[in-house]
Amino acid sequence: MKRYDAIVIGAGHNGLTNAAYLAKAGLDVLVVEKNDYIGGAAVSRELYKGWTYSNCSYVCSMMRQALHRDLDLSRHGLMLIPYHGTVNFDDVGNTLVSYHNEEAAYLELKRHSRHDADSMARFQTDLTRYAQLIRKTLLRTPPDPTSFKPRDIFELLFLAKQFWALGEKEIYEYVRFFTLSAADFLEEYFENELIKQAMASAGIIGTALGVYSPGSSYILLHHVMGDVDGSIGAWGLARGGMGAISNAIAGALQSYGGEIRTNAGVQQILVKGGRTVGVALQSGEELYARVIVSNLDAKRTFTQIMDKNDLPPGIYKKAKNFKIRGSSGKVNIALSGLPSFNNVPKNRYINRGGQVFTGSMETMERAYDCWKRGRWSDDPFIESVIPSAWDPTVAPPGQHWMSNFIQYCPTELADGPWTPEKRDQFGQTVIDKIERYSPGFKDLILHMEVRTPHEIEQETGLTEGNIFQGELTIDQLLFNRPFPGYAQYRMPLKNMYMCGSSTHPGGGVSAACGANAAREILIDLKRPNTVPSDDFYDE
Ligand SMILES: Cc1cc2nc3c(=O)[nH]c(=O)nc-3n(C[C@H](O)[C@H](O)[C@H](O)COP(=O)(O)OP(=O)(O)OC[C@H]3O[C@@H](n4cnc5c(N)ncnc54)[C@H](O)[C@@H]3O)c2cc1C
């Protein structure tokens, strides 16, 4: 019977990245995926003829450029398209456009508040400085602060050095920053409500926190620490949808000789004598390998595909209590034409960039209150993008695909389980809100794909539909991710590793978790490292 060097469970972009680096080192690697397609939450699918939706993730910024270059993803078909011109809408008809051009951006802010226009440079400098520190950790394995191993001490000193380099005042600010709410943090820079809410929205995307919840300022940072081609904080689109990222990584993996098997869901990880030895597929087939790597989230890995009796004491409980709450919905819409929006000039690029329907801080907080009570708000926060306005490959000429990301949508409803009817009502709430800002919008709709956390979990296996494979709160970051003592990608059983977004540096399409895990596996197998360091050619 064939025995692989490594079996990676799940063909999410991190699983594929992990496998690619192991294959590049000459290992015999197999990726097994439950779906009949690859990509997990970084996927493009044609569910309506002629339209390619990025069904889950839709914009790109966190992808580590060092990995993009090293895996030669452009040669494997990946092309990133920067986009700009997002318009924020409040409840009473005001708009705020985020222009790319510095002068236009300043004048737009000044239209609302001269004070805030002047503060923006300070805000961006501070945020970029905070982001740069985190960026330096993305392609590194978190140190174990309780260990005296030379590598852990070196990594701790590396972190301390970055921290001290901030300077005395900034060190205090940085520590405060991690525990502040997005609202409190922004209060220190801005006075205008629309500007504050536009900036605060990044603090709630994908998270079960509100704009006033302590810790939401870090989520804000998590969303601005990426880059597109070196422009920090910028977001872009992957031509052909986010699946183009996974497909390109899969192309790299296959070019190094790695294999992918779809329709190969894992029922259970096989354990013998305290070490993982293989996997049993849902079909009953058993496959064996020296190393087993899970791309699944920490909760699913330890509570669904492992026998509790195979786990050392305490791990099952840690996994069960891992904070992984679903809070987001996604609505993909095929449109017969480009919608126009109230108070936004037609035929300008800002009409086709992004639309953020924030309403007000209160509107966003009320939507969070609804989520806590097991329902969705009738006035939800929506972040929309029309990728087809920048990428002609995702919709037929003259027609469009609009991606809408909604905060908040509960995993469990107070009035009983999700049903197709309730899912459709949720979708209706979303289009009712957009219609308020874009009269005639509903007449353009040709097809809608509505996803609540329920559908997200069913399709991607993301527990509760949590988009980050676990909340990004300080208790679950860096050396605490996924659990204290297990942040170095090695799990409590011998030969077992994790490589998904439940590990450092967390969710988002960065490929960093998969690459970091590969480096640790190669160390343990005494193979030369194939994973590059972040090169920061751009800073
Ligand atoms: C709706 C939504 C919107 C998002 N928007 C963005 C965005 O715009 N930008 C961004 O950067 N990030 C975004 N994210 C987050 C980002 O997509 C994820 O954090 C990231 O894709 C997770 O990648 P992963 O490889 O770690 O795991 P996953 O993508 O979760 O991959 C896990 C894989 O394992 C497979 N699997 C599950 N169970 C089994 C089993 N038993 N056997 C075999 N295979 C199995 C799954 O099918 C899947 O392919 C979004 C996520 C969602 C859900």
The ligand as a Gaussian input file, in Angstrom:
#p B3LYP/6-31G(d) Opt

LIG

0 1
 C      -18.144000      35.012000       3.130000
 C      -16.658000      35.219000       3.301000
 C      -16.063000      36.403000       2.878000
 C      -14.698000      36.624000       3.037000
 N      -14.112000      37.746000       2.496000
 C      -12.762000      37.843000       2.470000
 C      -12.128000      38.803000       1.646000
 O      -12.780000      39.531000       0.896000
 N      -10.761000      38.859000       1.670000
 C      -10.005000      38.010000       2.431000
 O       -8.760000      38.110000       2.419000
 N      -10.593000      37.057000       3.191000
 C      -11.946000      36.931000       3.201000
 N      -12.545000      35.896000       3.878000
 C      -11.717000      35.027000       4.730000
 C      -10.910000      34.028000       3.913000
 O      -11.620000      33.647000       2.773000
 C      -10.594000      32.792000       4.752000
 O      -10.008000      33.185000       5.978000
 C       -9.622000      31.873000       4.030000
 O      -10.022000      31.660000       2.687000
 C       -9.521000      30.550000       4.759000
 O       -8.597000      29.754000       4.049000
 P       -8.062000      28.383000       4.647000
 O       -7.293000      27.705000       3.575000
 O       -7.373000      28.638000       5.934000
 O       -9.360000      27.532000       5.000000
 P      -10.653000      27.136000       4.167000
 O      -10.825000      28.015000       2.999000
 O      -11.729000      27.061000       5.188000
 O      -10.320000      25.684000       3.615000
 C      -10.640000      24.491000       4.289000
 C      -10.869000      23.429000       3.239000
 O      -11.114000      22.175000       3.882000
 C      -12.172000      21.505000       3.212000
 N      -12.760000      20.535000       4.140000
 C      -13.575000      20.769000       5.202000
 N      -13.866000      19.610000       5.831000
 C      -13.203000      18.640000       5.168000
 C      -13.077000      17.236000       5.355000
 N      -13.701000      16.598000       6.372000
 N      -12.312000      16.533000       4.482000
 C      -11.656000      17.154000       3.462000
 N      -11.754000      18.477000       3.243000
 C      -12.502000      19.201000       4.087000
 C      -13.101000      22.626000       2.823000
 O      -14.019000      22.241000       1.815000
 C      -12.098000      23.683000       2.360000
 O      -11.759000      23.507000       1.013000
 C      -13.907000      35.639000       3.685000
 C      -14.490000      34.425000       4.090000
 C      -15.845000      34.207000       3.890000
 C      -16.444000      32.891000       4.322000

